[in-house]
Amino acid sequence: MSVGDAIHFLLPLSGALVSIVGAGGKTRVLFELGEDLANRGPDVLLTTTTHIFDPRGAPGRRFDQVLLEAGLAEPFQEPGDIPACREHGPSPGGRGRLIVLASREVSGTGKLQGIHPSWVARLSRDSAYVLVEADGAKGRSIKAPGDHEPVVPPSTGAVIGVVGLDCLGRPMDGATVHRPERFQAVTGCPIGAPIRPAHIAALARAPKGLFKGAPPGSRRILLLNKADRCVLAPAEVLQEILAAGPLETDLTAVCSHDGSNSPGRVLMFAPASGLGTRDSAVGPGLAEGPPESILRFGACR
């Protein structure tokens, strides 16, 4: 099951605004979810309120167009039209276009500067989906946000909080954790101590943790990424996290990547009520029935 298969039924049918926060693979999740949604027919805008690596320099990264509009770095003002977003027709094969939107290139970094958060609600008027990378982590596997983070637009309908499971068992320090002092304050994990599933659960629950700034009423999706690099089995990770107490998330999923450019697969997941009760038996990455029935299953194999 793809990430899109697991979560698209949690999103509105049109005008969906999704913010992706945390650490441990946000950009990959952004592009893979965007591609999945575009394959379903509508155009998808990918953008950021911070910075993002330029996909034109990333081999194997799929997208249709990169648009740079310098004015997007400034606060939104009416009419705020971006004609370039509508200049081209649909992609071949009837799928939607996957458009990367930023304000400018950042010289010497290989990154693109994002847009002012006030633009995001305007963009969602013209696109079925707008996906926003709303956080930075300097390549670390897990983080706790600073005072100014994350930059989640207030009109966000769903927040995906990403954690890299390769952090488990590693010492809690700056090599693995972005803002370790904040992480210690939020999770209770001392500097130098091994990071455990209970610390991820504490990060997801804490008001100043992973979902800090999520608008009231928005969906919260905890995506535990990089299970293929984790010292624990997916079922063990999920059970230990759930055993630590209620997460107040709408969905918790464990995701793996089998190769550098292969799409991620959701291996196991738990709805808000807890771990699913039986396995899917319909083949790799699939679950039987309509999307809303996926929550009946605890594992996808």
PyMOL commands that set and color helices and strands:
alter all, ss='L'
color gray80, all
select helices_A, chain A and resi 3-10+26-39+55-57+70-73+83-86+92-94+117-123+165-167+180-187+197-205+227-229+234-243+291-296
alter helices_A, ss='H'
color red, helices_A
select strands_A, chain A and resi 16-22+44-48+51-53+65-68+98-102+104-106+111-113+129-133+142-143+158-164+177-178+219-225+251-256+265-271+278-279+297-299
alter strands_A, ss='S'
color yellow, strands_A
deselect
rebuild
show_as cartoon
